[in-house]
Amino acid sequence: MFNINAMGTITLIDIMVKNKILKDKVKPSYKTFCYISLIVAFNTITGCSTFGPLSLEQTRLQYNETVKATTEQQLLLNIVRLRYTDTPSSLAVSAIAAQFERSQSFALIPFFVAGSDNNARLTNLLPQAQVSGADRPTFSLTPLDDQEFTRKLFTPIPLDGIIYLTKTTWPISTVFRLYLENLNWVSNAQSASGPTPTEAPIYEDFLTGIKALQTLQDRGDIVFSIEDKEEIIGSELALNQVKATDLLDAAKNGYEYKLNKVGTKWSLLKKTAQPVLLVNPQSLTSAEMLSAQKLFHLQQGLTKYIITQEALNPFASTYPADGVANIDLETRSLLQAMYFVSQGIDIPAIHESQGLVTITHDNAGAKFNWQQVTSGLFHVKSSTATVKPVNAHVAVQYKGCWFYIDDTDQATKSTFSLLMELSRLELISKSDSGPILTLPVGSH
């Protein structure tokens, strides 16, 4: 075992020469070779301190990209499965443990040749350095096909979630077309929120109304906002019935005790956030506003509409003649939204002929074109080729065909991104951990 430092490589060669370990008249080229070999071996072995950081630099983004790509493929595969009336299934990558190992060795190999007296004699020492590394990742996969997964799939997105999305940069047309069953009971192709129907859905009025609202939003003429709403709980209380501790307890639990105007009675109030739609007074007579009011049975002339969830009677014939003063929403669950966008998949002709999917027909008996419903929102192309399409943003194989989102289809990519983020929020944030499948991967 030699302890070699940068200054000692030449000294080691000289010692071997002086002690006849190397021949006295060793060729200069061989001596130079020994110098270089020892220096390279030293640099290689002492460079182990950078192995960890370099491994992280070379693998972290690769793992990130792989997890992202496979998660997107899994979501697209589940959407395709739903179009074929198949069952969705998901695995979450709950942990990745990447173990990097490095080993190195250095040796001097004696080289003997037979002498004239049949005795072997040492002529040279050949330096040899060996460095090896290994990456042994371990992936932990958590099945999501349990009771909680199913419950979240079927739970409609809450009203505050819809309002939050409309207050961000997501277009109202994308959010409402994707996550609303109806608005004031004007149907957004409700029959498409499950297995593909055999009859064409009702969607025309909703789609026209939403396009009008999108135009108003683009111009800044409508704004979704949140206002505080006070609701009186119970009956009034005498002054001596409410103590300081009661005031504190009420505040901690989101309530408030408030005196009446004359200061003789207490009322317990519950404060809630009330979503509203504010309308620019200057746009009340615009063509888009009048169209939206007519299609969604809204009262004209209002600059504020209260937003509610499933509070209206489902029959428009029961509404006041001049319309209603609120915008009532029925939201979809994640599963319903996935069913809905699955109608935007191009089905290969061979699969239609084999009866693998349900074919929808219009009133005249002709094949219904689902792009009338999903155009500008979601479109998945298909290919019977054996290789992955080169222009695919996300692609999966299913039943011998490729299904993919075109990399130039920005509208579909945007909708898919929204679905992806909400699916992570809804499904992966589990309160109870299920069984975990841990897969160690062999070194390479």
N, C-alpha and C positions, 0 to 999 in steps of 0.2 A: 504494500500500500504506500503510495507516494502522496505527500501533500504538496501540491504544486501551486506556486504563485506566479504572477506575471513576470517577476524579475528572475525567477529561478529556472525557467525552461532551458536557457542556454547553459547555465551552470550544470544542470543535470546531464546534458549531452556531453559536456566536457569531462565530468566525473566518470561517465561510462567509458569514454575514450581512454582516459588516464589509467583506469583500472582494467584495461584490456577487455572490458565487456563489449565494446565495439572495437573494431580493428583500428590500429594506430593510423593507418593510412586510409582511413575511410574516405570514400569519394566525397568531394564537396557537395555534389548534388544530393547525395543521400543524407548528409548531415543537415543540409538545408531542409530536406523533406521532414526530418525528425523535428527540427525547430518548428516548422509550420504545423505539423500534426499536433505537437504538444500545445501550441498556442491555441489552435482551433479547439482542441479538447478542453482546454481550460475555459475558454470563452463559452463553449457550449454548456459545460457543467455549471459554471458560476452564473449562467444566465437563467437558472431555474427560478430566481426570485420574480422574474417577469412573467412566468408561465400562467399564474392565476389571473392577473389582470388582462393579459392577452386573450386567454380563453373566454373570459367574460365579454370582452369587447367583440370577439368573433362569433359568439353564440347567443347573446341576449336578444338582439334584434331578430335573429333567425327564429328563436323560440316564439317571440312576440308575433312575428309575421305568420308562423305556422298555426298558432292558436287562433289568430284572427281569421285566417283563411278557412280553417276547418270549421270554426263556429258559423261563419257565413254559409258554408256549404251545407252544414247541418240544417240551418233554417230554411234554405232554399229546397233541400230535399224533403223536409216536412211539408212545405207548401205544395210541392209536386205530389207527394203522397196523398194529400187531402183531395186534390183534383181527381185522383184515381180511386177515391173513397177508401183509402188505406189509412192505417193508424199512425199518427205521428209518434216519434220516440226521440229522446234526447239524452245525451251524456254531457256532463259539465266537467271541464278540466279544473279540478279543485286544487291541485298542487303539482309543481314540477321541481324535483330535486336533482340538480345537475352536479355530479361528482367528477372533478377533474383530477387525474393522477399523472405523475411524471416520475420516471426513474432514469438514472444514468449510471454509466460505469466507464472506467478507464483501465486499460491493461497494457502491459508490454509483453508481446509474444516473442519468445526466443526462436530463432531460425538456425537450425543445425544442418551441416552438410557432412558427408563422409570424407575423412582424411585419407592420406596415402597409406597410413598404417591401419586402415579399417576402423579407426576410432572417430566417432562423430565429434565435431568441434563447433562451438558457437561462433557464428560469423556476424549476425545482426540481431537487433531487437526491433520488432515492428510495433509501433504504438497503435493502439486501437481504442476508439471511443464509441460508446453506444448510448443513444438517448431514445426513450420511448414514452409516449403519452397515451392516455385513454380518457374517454368521456363516457361515463356510465349514468345516463339520465334515468330517473324513475318518475313515471307519470301516474297521478292519482285521478281516476275518473269516477265521478259520482252519478249514478243513474237518477234521472229526474222523473221517472215514470211511477210516481207514488201518489198517495192521496192528496198531498199538498200540491203537487204538480197539476193534477187534474182539476182541483178546486180553482187554482189560479188561472188555468186555461179557460174556465167557464165563467169567471167573475168579470162582470163588465167594468171597464175603466171608469173610475169615479169622475164626477162632474168637475171637481177642482183640477183633475189631471188634464181634462180637455181644455179648460180655460187657461191653464198654465201653458199648454202647447200653443194656443192661439195668441198668447201674449209674447211668445218668443218669435224667432224669425221664420218659423215654419208657416207656409201659406195656409190660410184658412181652408182653401179648397182641398189641400192634401189631408189635413187633420180631419175635417168634417166628412169627406168622402170615405176615408179609411175607417174612422171610428164611430160614425153615427149610423144607427139603424134608421132613424127618421128625425125630422125637425118639424115640430108642431104636427106630427103624424103624417107628414109628407114623406113617402117611402123612398129610401135610398137603396133600392134593390134588396129589400129585406130577405127575400127568398134565396139570395145568393150567400147569406151568412151561414150556410150549412152545406151539406152535400149538394152538388149541382142539380138544380131543378130541371124538370122536363119542359116546363113552360117558361116563356120569357118573363123577366121581372118587370116591376113598375119602377121607373127611375127618372123619366124625362123631366118632370116638374122640379124634382130635387136638384138635378144636375144644372138645369137652367138657373134656378134660384141661387145656387152656390156660386156659379160663375158671376152672377150679378154682385153678390156679397164680396167676392174676391176683387172685383174691379173697384168697389167702394173702399176696401181695405188698402188696395194699392195706391189709391188717391189720398188716403188718410182721412176719409170721410166717416169711417166707423172705427171705434176703438173698444176693445174688451177691457174691462176694469173690475176692480173689487171695491165694494163699499161695506162699511160696518152696518149690521142690522141688529136692532135691539128687540128682544122678545120678552114680554112680561111673564114671569113664572109665578103661578099661584095668585092669591089675593093680597091686598095691601096689609101692612103690619103697623101696629102702633109704635110710637117713638121708643118707648121703654122695652119693646120686645126685641130690639136689635142692639147688640153690644159691639164693642170694638173688636172682640175676637171673631164675631160673626162677619164683620166687614173684611177681616184678613182672610178668613177661610173661604169666603166667596171669591175674593180676588185670586187666590191660589188655584181655584177650580174653574176659572174662566167666567165667573159671574160677577155681578156688581149690584150692591144695594144703592138705590137712588131715591132721594126725597121728592115728593110731589111738588107742584108749583108753589103751594102755600106753606110747605115745610112741615106738614102735620102727619104724614104717613110715609112709610118706607115701601118701596117696590123692589122685588128681586128681578134683575134683568139678566138675560143671557145674551152675550154678544156673539154673533156669528158673521162670517164673511159672506157677503151676498154678491155673486157675480152679476154684472150688468153689461149691456151693450149700449155704448154712447154713440149718438148720431150727430153729425155736423148739421146744424140747422139750415145751412146753405145748400145741403144736398137733399133735403126732404122732397123736392119736386123733380129730382133727377130721374132719368129713365131707369137706371139700375135700382134705385131705391123703391120706385113705384112697382117695378117688376118683382122684387123680393117681397115686398109687402103683400102683393096680390097672391103670389104663389104660396107663401107660407102663412096666409090668413092673419097678417099683422095689421093692427090698427094704424091708420095713417096719421101723420102729423106729430108723432111722438119723437122726442130726442133721447129717450132712455127706455130700454126694454129690460125687464127683469129676466134673468136666465134661470130656468128651473129644470128639474130632471123628473120626467114621467109624472108631471102634475096635471096635465090636461087630459080631458076626455078624448079617447081615440077617435071619436066621430066628429068630423068637422061640421056636420049639420047642427051640432049642439052649440057651436060658438056664436057669440054675438054677431049681429049683422055687419057691424063696422070692424070686426076683427078682434084679436086678443092683444093684450098689452105685455105679453111675455113670450120669450123664446124657449120652448120646451124641448129638451133633448132626450133621446133614448140612445144610450151608448152601447157599443159592442164590447165583447170580451176579446182577449187576444186570439182565442181559437176562432171566433166569428170573423175577426179581421183577416186571419190567415185563410179561412175558407173563401172570403170575399175576393182577395187578391188572386187566389188560385184559379179563379175564372178567367184571369188574363193570361193563361198559359196556352201557347199554340200546341195543339195535340197533333202528333204525327198521324197521317192518313191511315197508316197500317194499324195503329192502335184503335182508331175509330171503327175500322172495318172488322176488327177482332172483338169489338164490343167491350173494350177495357175501360171506357169512360161513358158517362151519361151525356147524351146529345140533347141540347135545348132547342126547342122549336118555337117560332112565333105564332101568332094567331092564324096566319095563312098556311101553317104547316111547313114553312121553310126553315132551314137551319139558322138559328139565331147567332149573330156575331157578337160575342161578348166584349169585343173592343169598343162597342158603342157605350158600354158601362165603364170600362177600365182605362180607356184611352187617355193618355196624359197622366196616368197615375201609376199603372203597373202593367208590364208586358214581359213575358218570358218566352223566348224563342226556343225552338226545338230543332234537332238535327239527327238524322239517322246515320251520319258518318261514324266511323270507328275511332276517330281521333278527336280530341277536345278542340272546339272552335277557337281559332287564334284571337278573335276579337271579344272573348268572353271576360266580363268583369267577375262573375261568379258562375261556375258551371258544375253540374252533377250528372252522373249517369243513373238512369232508372229504366228498367225493363228494356235494356238494349239500345236506348237512345240518349242523346245529350240534351239537357235542358239548361239554358243559360240566359243571363242578363247581358245584353249588349253593352260594351264599354262606353259607347257613345250615347246611350239612352239615359240622359241626366235625370229625367223625371222618375223613371223606375228606380234608379240608383238612390235617389233621394228618399223615395217611399220605403225602399228596402232598408236603408240606414235607419229610418224612424222605427220601423218594425224591429230591427235588430236591437236598438237601444232599449225599447220598451220591453222586449222579451227578456233582456238581461235583468231589467228592473223587476219584472213580474215573476220570473221563474228561478233565477239563480240565487236571489237573496232569500234563502231558505232559513227558517227558524230552527228546524230540526234536521240534523244531518242524517242522510240515509246511508245505505251500505256503500262502501267505497271499493272500487276495483283498482289495485295498484299494479302497474306494469313496469317491471324493470327491463330496460333495453340493453342488449349486449353491447360491449365496447366496440369501437370502430376506430 
